Amino acid sequence: RVLQIMPAMDAGGMETFVMNVYRAVDRSQVQFDFLYHYDKPCFYDAEIEALGGHITKLTVRQDNNIPKYLHDLRAFFTAHPEYKVIHGHYSGFGMFYNAVARRCGDHDLTHRFACSQRAGEMLYGKHPFTVLPNGIMTDVFALHDPAARAALRAELGVQEGEILFGHVGRFCEQKNHAGLLRIFAGVSRRMPNARLVLIGTGE
């Protein structure tokens, strides 16, 4: 069993990447369980449980109570010695759960992964790491429903003959919407019939 440590399992990029891997692995050989930092219902909860995964939800991102978090981590890792692999995501709390896991079960940091060279340099500095490309299951995007397409384009006010570009991502600095808009400005100069729709939550 591999323990995936995540803030939560909502429909973000990091979470979707993990679910794509989870769906594809041989679950008779490798099973994922999840430790969250939020105690709330999440987008992927039902699918995780249907695939055989267990979910434990802590509250540190809601109450910011680090002593309670450390106590909860110690209790969790003491009760679950079965985890041979811990895959930590979103490094903010890694200093806590890595240390507690190590003390409770002699786990140690053995591999560092990043989704790009620049992300790895930001996360790990001069430490060695491996870039793990974010594989996309392209077949799920190949379905075409003309009625759904027409309804969505009508809802967005996109006219026939206009080309619609879409971007799904949280509205925050890390997603680089400023760069996206600069690129689309160049696209729209060459293709005056291009339109752009941005989808996401965020600040």
C-alpha positions in Angstrom: 0.0 0.0 0.0 1.3 3.4 -1.0 0.2 6.4 1.1 -0.5 9.5 -1.0 -0.3 12.6 1.2 -2.3 15.5 -0.3 -4.0 18.7 0.8 -7.3 17.2 -0.4 -8.5 15.3 -3.5 -10.5 17.8 -5.4 -10.4 18.1 -9.2 -7.0 19.9 -9.5 -4.1 19.1 -11.7 -2.0 17.3 -9.1 -5.0 15.3 -7.9 -6.0 14.4 -11.4 -2.5 13.2 -12.2 -2.5 10.9 -9.1 -5.9 9.6 -10.1 -4.7 8.9 -13.7 -1.9 6.8 -12.2 -4.2 5.1 -9.7 -6.6 4.0 -12.4 -3.8 2.6 -14.5 -1.8 0.6 -12.0 -2.3 -3.1 -11.3 -4.2 -2.7 -8.0 -3.7 -6.4 -7.2 0.0 -5.4 -6.7 -0.1 -1.7 -5.7 -2.9 0.0 -3.8 -3.1 3.7 -2.9 -4.4 5.1 0.4 -4.7 8.9 1.0 -4.0 11.2 3.9 -5.6 14.6 3.6 -4.9 17.9 5.3 -8.5 19.0 5.1 -11.5 17.3 6.7 -14.1 17.9 4.1 -15.9 16.0 1.3 -13.7 15.9 -1.8 -14.3 15.4 -5.5 -12.5 12.1 -5.8 -13.5 10.5 -2.5 -16.1 8.1 -3.9 -13.8 6.9 -6.8 -10.9 6.4 -4.4 -13.0 4.2 -2.2 -14.5 2.3 -5.2 -10.9 1.5 -6.3 -10.1 0.1 -2.8 -8.4 3.1 -1.3 -8.7 4.2 2.3 -8.9 7.9 3.2 -7.9 9.6 6.4 -8.7 13.3 6.8 -6.8 15.6 9.2 -7.6 19.2 9.9 -4.3 21.1 9.8 -5.2 23.3 6.8 -8.4 24.4 8.6 -7.2 24.9 12.1 -3.5 25.5 11.6 -2.9 23.6 14.8 0.6 22.2 14.3 0.9 20.5 17.7 -2.4 18.7 17.0 -1.2 17.8 13.5 2.0 16.3 14.9 0.0 14.3 17.5 -2.4 13.1 14.7 0.5 12.1 12.5 2.2 10.1 15.2 -1.0 8.3 16.0 -1.7 7.6 12.3 1.8 6.2 11.5 1.9 4.2 14.7 -1.4 2.6 13.8 -0.4 2.0 10.2 3.0 0.3 9.9 2.0 -1.3 6.6 3.1 1.6 4.4 6.3 0.9 2.7 6.0 3.9 0.4 4.9 7.4 1.2 4.4 9.7 -1.7 4.2 13.3 -0.4 2.8 16.1 -2.6 2.7 19.8 -2.0 5.8 20.3 0.0 4.6 22.8 2.6 3.9 20.2 5.3 6.6 17.7 4.1 8.9 18.8 6.9 6.4 17.5 9.4 5.0 14.3 7.9 8.4 13.1 6.6 10.0 13.5 10.0 7.1 11.8 11.9 6.9 8.9 9.4 10.7 8.4 9.7 10.5 8.2 13.5 7.5 5.9 13.5 8.6 3.5 10.7 12.1 4.2 9.6 10.9 5.7 6.3 13.4 8.1 4.7 13.4 10.4 1.6 14.6 8.2 -1.2 13.4 9.9 -4.4 12.5 13.4 -5.4 10.2 14.0 -8.4 9.0 17.1 -10.1 6.6 17.8 -13.0 9.2 20.0 -14.8 12.9 21.1 -14.5 12.0 24.5 -13.2 9.6 23.1 -10.6 12.2 20.7 -9.4 14.8 23.4 -9.1 12.3 25.5 -7.1 11.4 22.6 -4.8 14.8 20.9 -4.3 17.4 23.5 -5.1 20.7 21.7 -5.8 19.5 18.3 -4.7 19.1 15.7 -7.5 15.6 15.0 -8.7 13.7 13.2 -11.5 11.3 14.9 -13.9 8.2 12.8 -14.1 6.1 13.9 -17.1 2.5 14.5 -16.5 0.9 11.8 -18.6 -2.6 12.6 -20.0 -5.1 9.9 -21.0 -5.9 11.5 -24.3 -8.7 9.1 -25.3 -11.1 10.7 -22.7 -10.8 14.0 -24.6 -11.5 12.5 -28.0 -15.2 12.1 -27.6 -17.3 14.5 -29.6 -20.9 15.4 -28.9 -22.1 17.9 -31.4 -25.2 18.8 -29.3 -23.2 19.5 -26.2 -20.7 21.5 -28.2 -23.4 23.7 -29.8 -25.1 24.2 -26.4 -21.9 25.3 -24.7 -20.8 27.6 -27.5 -24.3 29.2 -27.4 -24.0 29.7 -23.7 -20.7 31.4 -24.1 -21.8 33.5 -27.0 -19.4 31.9 -29.5 -20.5 32.4 -33.0 -20.3 29.8 -35.8 -16.9 30.1 -37.5 -15.2 31.3 -34.3 -12.4 29.1 -32.9 -12.6 28.6 -29.2 -9.5 28.0 -27.1 -9.9 26.8 -23.5 -7.8 26.9 -20.4 -8.6 25.1 -17.1 -6.6 26.2 -14.1 -6.8 28.0 -10.8 -6.6 31.8 -11.0 -3.3 32.3 -9.3 0.2 33.5 -10.1 1.6 30.0 -10.5 -0.7 29.2 -13.4 0.8 32.1 -15.4 -2.4 33.6 -16.9 -0.3 36.6 -17.8 1.8 34.5 -20.1 -1.2 32.8 -21.5 -2.8 36.1 -22.4 0.4 37.3 -24.1 0.4 34.1 -26.2 -3.3 34.5 -27.0 -2.7 38.1 -28.0 -0.4 36.8 -30.7 -2.8 34.1 -31.7 -5.7 36.6 -32.1 -3.6 38.8 -34.3 -3.1 35.9 -36.7 -6.6 34.5 -36.2 -9.1 37.3 -35.6 -11.9 34.7 -35.2 -10.2 33.2 -32.1 -11.8 33.3 -28.7 -10.5 32.3 -25.3 -12.3 30.9 -22.3 -10.7 30.6 -18.9 -12.1 28.2 -16.3 -11.1 28.0 -12.6 -11.4 29.2 -9.1 -8.8 31.1 -7.1 -7.9 34.5 -5.8 
